[in-house]
Amino acid sequence: MKTENSKAQMRKGILEYCTLLLLERKDCYSSEIISALKKNELIIVEGTLYPLLTRLKNAKLLAYHWEESSQGPPRKYYKLTENGKSFLKDLDKSWEEIVKTIKKIKNIKT
């Protein structure tokens, strides 16, 4: 069994969390999000990100606004809503619990 599929599933599972973490720092348009994720070795394509952003917006975790661009058409900038900030805090707690659990399991001596 190859590890590529498992690695892809892990990355897919944390994509939402990582996207929210990026938007916690600053409002971003989709290409900025993709670039930041790729820069940090979380490979993603637009076809994966756009449905995620739409789902998060529909869940009222994100909002967006349009800004004019000097390099083409206006850009849609996403930002966390108050609900999104609260949701991210919950995800932070869950992430810490998962990391703690994995560390425990890795250190189990059989």
N, C-alpha and C positions, 0 to 999 in steps of 0.2 A: 504494500500500500504506500502510495506517495504522500508526502506531507503537504504538497501544494494545495490540495483541496481543503485540508484542515486549516492551513494558514489563511486561506482566502475567507473561510467561514469565520475565523477569529477576527480578521480585519473588518469584515462586514458587520459583525456584532458590536464592534466598538466605534463604528463610523458615526453614529448618532451622537454619542458622548463626545467624541473628538470635535465634531462640528460645533456643538454647543459650547465647548471649551474655547474654540477660536472666536466665536461670536460674543463670548463673555468679555473678551479683551477689547474688541472694537467692532463696529458695523462693517460688514464685508459684502462684496458682490460675489457671485458664484465662482468666477474665475480666480479670485483671490483665495477663496476657500480651497479650491482644487489645488492651487499652487502651494499653499501652506501644507496641505496634507501630503502632497507628493514630496515636498522638501523634507518632510519628517518621515518619509518612507512608508506612508500609508497610501499606496497606489489606488487611484480612483479615476473613474471616467465620468463625464457629464451625465450620461444616461443613468448613473447610479445616484448622483447627488441631487438632481432636479426633483425626482419623486420624493426623496427624503425631505428636502426643503418645503415642498408642497404639503407633505404630511404634517411636518412640524408647524407650519403656518396654520393649517386647518385645525390643529389641536390647540391653537392660540398660544404656542410656545415661542413663536417668532412673529415678527411684523416686518414690513418692508416699506421703503420709501425710494423714490426715483431721484437720481442726481444726474445732471448734465455731465457729459464727458467731453474732454478736448480731443479724444481719440475715437470718436464714433458716436453711436446713438447713446441716449441716456442709459444709465446702469441702475439695476434694481439692487439696493443695499438691504441686507437682512440684519435684524437686530433682535436680541432677546427681549421678550416681554417680561413683566413681573412674574407671570406664571412660568415662563421659561427659566428665569433665575431660580425660582423655588424648585422647579423640576431638576435643574442642574445640581442644586445642593443635595437633593435626594440621590441623584446618580453618583455624586462624589462619595457619599456615605457608602453606597452599594459597592462602588469600585474599591474603596479601602477594605471593605469586608471580604471581597473576592480575593484581593491581593494577599490579605492576611491568611485566608483559608488555604490558598495555593502554597504559600510559604510553609504553613504547618504541614501540609501533605508532603511537600518535598523533603521535609526534615524528619518524617516518620522513619524510624529504623525498624525494619522487619526482621 
